[in-house]
Amino acid sequence: MPANEVTRLFELVRSLRASGIAVLYVSHHMQEIFDIADTVTVMRDGRHVTTRPMTGLDEDQLVELMIGRSLAAATVNTGAHAIGETLMSVRGLRTDLLRSVDFDVHAGEVVGVTGITGSGREQIAMALFGGVSRRGTVTVGGRVVAAQRPDLAIAAGMGFVPSDRHANAALLESPLRENLTLVNVRPAMSRGVLRKGRERADVQVWLDRLSINPPEPEMPMGKLSGGNQQKVVIARWLRESPRVLLLDDPTQGVDVGAKNEIHAIVGELSTQGTAVLLVSSDESELAALCDRVLVLAGGRIERQLQGPGLSPDDVSAATIGVAGGPGTALGTEADKGLSQP
């Protein structure tokens, strides 16, 4: 939800509270809890941890109660790393929501995309990967990727973590082993036969590397928390060493600990030279991780934000059409180099 809609929602909740109605507000967004709650109940691993007043509680303490440990600082994209050649080029991208969108993503660059619902934000990553019909030209490493051909997108070096993992990425009844190797079982094949022992050993490496809990290859995907499920989906693509990784609201519905770990993965990918397109409705996430943020409105890129001073408020203001921040309106002299890092 855009910031002005959140403000209206909170005003409504406060008015209900003032009229004597009890409100149970369930969220994993820290700022929301501090803005609206009088008391907080913390759950972890299906168990009650504590119930206490918000008075005297700070964010670090609440996070520690939620995840059972102190939150390590994430490695995020600070813009200090080198940005290289163009790895993905998009020209004239059109769908039923998008209207002739052009942009490039370079090696080592994290490009954010945001916009209110209906702006085209929720469709752009799926269109690039081949999940919805599109027109226009998409190239990865100079190789044209045909529309509605995810197989060719993968072959060109593209990976995709969709926003709705249950509908589009996770086989909840299948083991982590099958979920993680779904894209490519060739490393575990021998003479045309899938060697499950070899596959299991490969999967174990990735479960340990991304601290997926529990790290059991035969555990059904549906038994994991949302954050651990998302890390399995991300590991599926890291295993393929993609040149371009599309992340569509990758921290939606995950706890603060998993969110921190996913942010660290994005930072590490950028330093390794992967081109990352981060589509997100989380202003703080975009400000922390991205070299540039493209703001969509009416199916077009209406604004580009960049610079070391980029803040969540800048992203929020641009998203709802309020001038301000270090961005520039498209069509000015400053934006003629939109595709340049």
HUSULCOR-V90536 format. One record per run of one state. SS is the DSSP state (H for helix, E for strand, - for the rest). FROM is the first residue (numbers start at 1). TO is the last residue. If there is no record, write none. Layout:
ss = (SS & SS)
from = (FROM & FROM)
to = (TO & TO)
//
This chain:
ss = (- & H & - & H & - & E & - & E & - & H & - & E & - & E & - & E & - & H & - & E & - & E & - & H & - & E & - & H & - & E & H & - & H & E & - & E & - & H & - & E & H & - & H & - & E & - & H & - & E & - & H & - & E & - & E & - & H & - & E & - & H & -)
from = (1 & 3 & 19 & 30 & 37 & 39 & 45 & 47 & 54 & 59 & 68 & 86 & 95 & 101 & 107 & 110 & 115 & 121 & 130 & 135 & 141 & 143 & 145 & 150 & 157 & 158 & 162 & 165 & 169 & 175 & 176 & 181 & 186 & 189 & 191 & 193 & 195 & 196 & 210 & 220 & 221 & 224 & 226 & 239 & 244 & 249 & 256 & 272 & 275 & 280 & 283 & 290 & 292 & 298 & 300 & 307 & 312 & 320 & 328 & 330 & 333 & 336)
to = (2 & 18 & 29 & 36 & 38 & 44 & 46 & 53 & 58 & 67 & 85 & 94 & 100 & 106 & 109 & 114 & 120 & 129 & 134 & 140 & 142 & 144 & 149 & 156 & 157 & 161 & 164 & 168 & 174 & 175 & 180 & 185 & 188 & 190 & 192 & 194 & 195 & 209 & 219 & 220 & 223 & 225 & 238 & 243 & 248 & 255 & 271 & 274 & 279 & 282 & 289 & 291 & 297 & 299 & 306 & 311 & 319 & 327 & 329 & 332 & 335 & 341)
//
